[in-house]
Amino acid sequence: MEWLQATAMFFSKVYPLLVLLTLLSVLGPMHHDTSISAAMAQPSADDEFLPDVIEGMELGMAYGEARALIDQEIWIPRTYPPLDYVSTAVQQMQDLGYEEVRDCAGTGLGLCRMEFIEREGLILVIIVTTSEAEPKVWDWSLE
């Protein structure tokens, strides 16, 4: 029984770190300080490092509005084969019609990675936060 308690205590301490490391590897490099704090409840106003690929897209805007700005003749949603299981956050994004959702964090700001691809293989990654009623643009990059 002590072994079971020790194992449970170990995973209760290590699991959050594993989740964070997994999230960072899925979301890729971020352009903003991503430390969890009250100050980070809003996206950074400093968009100096954000690529200017979607005219009119701004940090903090509703993702539905940002998505409508994307030229569908250039950028198509990058989709993946269906999985047997997806997280609740991913399922919610798919239910909203966002087929480009790659993955979501299940905690904190509820960050989700959305991907679009153009014919040359360039990938537009948009990170949205789902901690509010409507997903909001948190960050974006090109890969």
C-alpha positions as CSV (number, residue, x, y, z in Angstrom):
1,M,0.0,0.0,0.0
2,E,2.9,2.4,0.7
3,W,4.2,1.8,-2.8
4,L,0.9,2.8,-4.2
5,Q,0.8,6.0,-2.1
6,A,4.4,6.8,-3.1
7,T,3.6,6.3,-6.8
8,A,0.5,8.5,-6.5
9,M,2.5,11.2,-4.8
10,F,5.2,11.1,-7.4
11,F,2.8,11.4,-10.3
12,S,0.9,14.2,-8.6
13,K,4.1,16.2,-8.6
14,V,5.5,15.1,-12.0
15,Y,2.3,15.0,-14.1
16,P,1.8,18.8,-14.3
17,L,5.4,19.2,-15.5
18,L,4.9,16.4,-18.2
19,V,1.7,18.2,-19.4
20,L,3.6,21.5,-19.7
21,L,6.5,19.9,-21.6
22,T,4.0,18.2,-23.9
23,L,2.1,21.4,-24.5
24,L,5.3,23.3,-25.3
25,S,6.4,20.6,-27.8
26,V,3.0,20.6,-29.5
27,L,2.6,24.4,-29.7
28,G,6.2,25.0,-30.8
29,P,8.1,28.2,-30.2
30,M,6.1,31.1,-28.9
31,H,7.0,34.7,-29.4
32,H,5.7,35.9,-26.1
33,D,6.7,35.2,-22.5
34,T,4.4,32.3,-21.7
35,S,4.8,32.2,-17.9
36,I,1.5,31.6,-16.2
37,S,0.6,34.7,-14.3
38,A,-2.2,37.2,-13.9
39,A,-0.4,39.5,-16.2
40,M,-0.5,37.0,-19.0
41,A,-4.3,36.7,-18.9
42,Q,-4.3,38.9,-22.0
43,P,-2.1,38.5,-25.1
44,S,0.9,40.8,-25.4
45,A,0.4,44.1,-27.2
46,D,4.0,43.8,-28.6
47,D,3.5,42.2,-32.0
48,E,6.9,43.2,-33.4
49,F,7.8,39.6,-34.0
50,L,4.5,38.5,-35.5
51,P,4.5,37.8,-39.2
52,D,2.3,40.1,-41.2
53,V,0.6,37.4,-43.3
54,I,-3.1,38.0,-42.6
55,E,-4.2,41.6,-43.1
56,G,-6.3,42.9,-40.2
57,M,-5.5,40.0,-37.8
58,E,-4.7,41.2,-34.3
59,L,-3.9,39.7,-31.0
60,G,-6.9,39.3,-28.8
61,M,-9.5,39.4,-31.6
62,A,-12.1,36.7,-31.9
63,Y,-10.8,33.7,-33.7
64,G,-13.9,33.4,-35.9
65,E,-13.2,37.0,-37.1
66,A,-9.5,36.2,-37.7
67,R,-10.4,33.1,-39.5
68,A,-12.7,35.0,-41.8
69,L,-9.7,37.2,-42.8
70,I,-7.7,34.2,-44.0
71,D,-7.7,33.9,-47.8
72,Q,-9.0,30.4,-48.4
73,E,-7.5,30.3,-51.9
74,I,-4.0,30.6,-50.3
75,W,-4.4,29.0,-46.9
76,I,-6.4,25.9,-46.5
77,P,-7.2,24.3,-43.1
78,R,-4.6,21.6,-42.3
79,T,-6.5,18.5,-41.2
80,Y,-5.4,15.2,-39.7
81,P,-7.0,11.7,-39.8
82,P,-9.6,11.3,-37.1
83,L,-8.4,9.9,-33.8
84,D,-10.2,7.4,-31.6
85,Y,-10.0,9.9,-28.8
86,V,-9.6,13.6,-28.7
87,S,-9.6,15.9,-25.7
88,T,-12.8,17.8,-24.7
89,A,-11.2,21.1,-25.8
90,V,-10.3,19.7,-29.2
91,Q,-13.8,18.3,-29.6
92,Q,-15.3,21.6,-28.7
93,M,-13.2,23.4,-31.3
94,Q,-14.2,20.8,-33.9
95,D,-17.9,21.2,-32.9
96,L,-17.5,24.9,-33.7
97,G,-16.4,24.0,-37.2
98,Y,-12.7,24.6,-36.7
99,E,-11.3,21.5,-38.5
100,E,-7.8,23.0,-38.5
101,V,-7.4,22.4,-34.7
102,R,-4.2,20.4,-34.1
103,D,-4.3,20.0,-30.3
104,C,-5.3,21.9,-27.2
105,A,-4.0,22.2,-23.7
106,G,-6.6,21.0,-21.2
107,T,-5.7,23.5,-18.4
108,G,-4.9,27.1,-17.8
109,L,-5.6,29.4,-20.8
110,G,-6.8,26.4,-22.8
111,L,-4.4,27.2,-25.6
112,C,-5.2,25.5,-29.0
113,R,-3.0,25.2,-32.0
114,M,-4.7,25.9,-35.3
115,E,-2.9,25.1,-38.6
116,F,-3.4,26.3,-42.2
117,I,-1.2,25.2,-45.1
118,E,-0.4,26.8,-48.4
119,R,0.5,25.1,-51.7
120,E,4.3,25.6,-51.1
121,G,4.1,23.8,-47.8
122,L,4.3,26.8,-45.5
123,I,2.3,26.4,-42.4
124,L,0.4,29.2,-40.7
125,V,0.0,28.4,-37.0
126,I,-2.5,30.4,-35.0
127,I,-2.6,29.9,-31.2
128,V,-5.9,30.7,-29.6
129,T,-7.0,30.8,-26.0
130,T,-10.3,29.1,-25.1
131,S,-10.5,30.3,-21.5
132,E,-13.3,32.8,-22.5
133,A,-16.7,32.1,-24.1
134,E,-15.3,32.8,-27.5
135,P,-11.8,31.6,-28.7
136,K,-9.4,34.6,-29.1
137,V,-6.1,34.9,-31.1
138,W,-3.2,34.6,-28.7
139,D,-0.2,34.3,-31.1
140,W,0.7,33.2,-34.7
141,S,3.7,32.2,-36.6
142,L,4.9,30.6,-39.9
143,E,6.7,27.3,-40.0
